[in-house]
Amino acid sequence: MNTLFYVVCIVAIVFTADTIQKYLKLKNQEKKEQDPELEETLAQIERLEERIQVLERIVTENKYDLSREISKLE
């Protein structure tokens, strides 16, 4: 067959795959937006992650280590 035919087929396959991929992404985004329970859960996870970061900061501070060492000695 002609080389041009193969090039056209490859381009058609790439465009088709790209279109399908964009469609599936859009469909997934619509699902996430329509589910209020999912949004609430994601917001709660964000709040918990922020709290964990604060606790990690507190634990890794030098003052906390010092007070812990002092309380061990008592």
C-alpha positions as CSV (number, residue, x, y, z in Angstrom):
1,M,0.0,0.0,0.0
2,N,0.9,3.6,-0.2
3,T,2.9,5.3,2.5
4,L,0.5,8.2,2.5
5,F,-2.3,5.8,3.4
6,Y,-0.4,4.6,6.5
7,V,0.3,8.1,7.6
8,V,-3.4,9.0,7.3
9,C,-4.4,5.9,9.3
10,I,-1.9,6.7,12.1
11,V,-3.1,10.3,12.3
12,A,-6.7,9.2,12.4
13,I,-6.0,6.7,15.2
14,V,-4.2,9.3,17.2
15,F,-7.0,11.9,16.9
16,T,-9.6,9.2,17.8
17,A,-7.6,8.1,20.8
18,D,-7.2,11.8,21.9
19,T,-10.9,12.5,21.5
20,I,-11.9,9.4,23.5
21,Q,-9.4,10.3,26.3
22,K,-10.8,13.9,26.5
23,Y,-14.3,12.5,26.6
24,L,-13.5,10.2,29.5
25,K,-11.8,12.9,31.5
26,L,-14.8,15.2,31.0
27,K,-17.2,12.4,32.1
28,N,-15.1,11.8,35.2
29,Q,-15.1,15.5,36.1
30,E,-18.9,15.6,35.7
31,K,-19.2,12.6,38.1
32,K,-17.1,14.3,40.7
33,E,-19.0,17.6,40.4
34,Q,-22.4,15.8,40.7
35,D,-21.6,13.9,43.9
36,P,-21.9,16.2,46.9
37,E,-20.9,13.4,49.3
38,L,-17.6,13.1,47.5
39,E,-17.0,16.8,47.7
40,E,-17.7,16.8,51.4
41,T,-15.3,13.8,51.9
42,L,-12.5,15.5,49.9
43,A,-13.0,18.7,52.0
44,Q,-12.7,16.7,55.2
45,I,-9.6,15.0,54.0
46,E,-8.0,18.4,53.2
47,R,-8.8,19.6,56.7
48,L,-7.3,16.5,58.3
49,E,-4.2,16.8,56.2
50,E,-3.8,20.4,57.4
51,R,-4.2,19.2,61.0
52,I,-1.6,16.5,60.5
53,Q,0.9,19.0,59.1
54,V,0.4,21.2,62.2
55,L,0.9,18.3,64.5
56,E,4.0,17.2,62.7
57,R,5.4,20.7,63.0
58,I,4.7,20.7,66.8
59,V,6.3,17.4,67.3
60,T,9.4,18.3,65.3
61,E,10.0,21.6,67.2
62,N,13.0,21.7,69.5
63,K,10.9,23.0,72.5
64,Y,8.7,19.9,72.3
65,D,11.8,17.6,72.4
66,L,13.3,19.5,75.3
67,S,10.1,19.3,77.3
68,R,9.8,15.6,76.6
69,E,13.3,15.0,77.8
70,I,12.6,17.0,81.0
71,S,9.5,15.1,81.7
72,K,11.4,11.8,81.2
73,L,13.8,12.9,83.9
74,E,11.1,13.6,86.5
